Amino acid sequence: MQATELKMQFEEQNLVAVILSYADSNHYLAGGVDTQGNYYLLENRKGSTETFNSMREAEVTLAELGAESAIFEMETAYDEMIGNSKNERCKMMVHLVH
């Protein structure tokens, strides 16, 4: 999803901001999630998913799009090993300070 569309979805409260991380990865993904758990990740102008080098970089981008808080969700290899579902991943709410 392009930044302008994501900003509109945040303004209309159709999506909640989200930052995704995989424990062994060196980048983060940012976007929105709807009430059914569907993710809409921020895309660059070429249509590829935008990656961020730090959680802070993802936070600032979401704040610039109007989000005041975001769900931070981290998946680990351990989750897959023990069969954790998507709902059992590590999640926490972070407040975005711009």
C-alpha positions as CSV (number, residue, x, y, z in Angstrom):
1,M,0.0,0.0,0.0
2,Q,1.3,3.4,-0.9
3,A,1.9,6.0,1.8
4,T,-0.9,8.3,0.8
5,E,-3.4,5.5,0.9
6,L,-2.1,4.2,4.2
7,K,-2.4,7.7,5.7
8,M,-6.0,7.9,4.5
9,Q,-6.8,4.5,6.1
10,F,-5.3,5.6,9.4
11,E,-7.4,8.9,9.3
12,E,-10.6,6.9,8.6
13,Q,-9.6,4.4,11.4
14,N,-9.9,1.5,9.0
15,L,-6.4,0.2,9.9
16,V,-4.3,0.1,13.0
17,A,-0.6,0.8,12.5
18,V,1.7,-2.2,12.8
19,I,5.4,-2.8,12.8
20,L,6.6,-6.4,12.0
21,S,9.9,-8.0,12.9
22,Y,11.4,-11.4,12.7
23,A,13.8,-12.0,15.6
24,D,16.9,-12.9,13.4
25,S,16.2,-10.3,10.7
26,N,18.0,-7.0,10.4
27,H,15.0,-5.1,9.0
28,Y,11.4,-4.1,10.0
29,L,8.2,-3.8,8.0
30,A,5.5,-1.2,8.7
31,G,1.9,-0.7,7.6
32,G,-1.5,-1.4,8.9
33,V,-3.7,-4.3,10.0
34,D,-7.5,-4.5,9.7
35,T,-10.0,-6.1,12.2
36,Q,-9.7,-9.5,10.3
37,G,-5.9,-9.6,10.8
38,N,-5.1,-8.7,7.2
39,Y,-1.8,-6.8,6.8
40,Y,-1.3,-3.9,4.4
41,L,2.4,-3.2,4.3
42,L,3.9,0.1,3.1
43,E,5.3,-0.1,-0.4
44,N,7.9,2.0,-2.2
45,R,7.1,3.7,-5.5
46,K,8.1,0.6,-7.4
47,G,5.5,-1.5,-5.6
48,S,7.9,-3.5,-3.5
49,T,7.5,-3.8,0.3
50,E,9.4,-1.0,2.1
51,T,11.9,-2.2,4.6
52,F,13.3,-0.2,7.5
53,N,16.7,-0.6,9.1
54,S,15.5,0.1,12.6
55,M,12.4,0.0,14.6
56,R,12.8,3.8,15.1
57,E,12.8,4.4,11.4
58,A,9.5,2.5,11.0
59,E,8.0,4.4,14.0
60,V,8.9,7.8,12.5
61,T,7.4,6.9,9.1
62,L,4.2,5.7,10.7
63,A,4.0,8.9,12.9
64,E,4.5,11.0,9.8
65,L,1.5,9.2,8.3
66,G,-0.6,10.2,11.3
67,A,-0.4,7.1,13.5
68,E,-0.1,7.8,17.2
69,S,0.5,4.2,18.3
70,A,1.4,0.9,16.6
71,I,1.2,-2.7,17.4
72,F,4.8,-4.1,17.4
73,E,4.7,-7.8,16.5
74,M,7.8,-10.1,16.6
75,E,8.0,-13.6,15.2
76,T,10.8,-15.9,16.2
77,A,12.0,-19.3,14.9
78,Y,10.9,-20.7,18.2
79,D,7.3,-19.8,17.4
80,E,7.4,-22.0,14.3
81,M,9.2,-24.8,16.2
82,I,6.5,-25.1,18.8
83,G,3.6,-24.4,16.4
84,N,2.5,-21.0,17.7
85,S,-0.3,-19.5,15.7
86,K,-0.2,-15.9,14.4
87,N,-2.3,-14.9,17.5
88,E,0.3,-16.2,19.9
89,R,3.2,-14.1,18.6
90,C,4.9,-11.5,20.8
91,K,2.8,-8.3,20.5
92,M,2.8,-5.0,22.3
93,M,1.5,-1.5,21.7
94,V,4.1,1.2,21.3
95,H,3.3,4.9,21.4
96,L,4.8,6.8,18.5
97,V,6.6,10.1,19.4
98,H,7.5,12.2,16.4
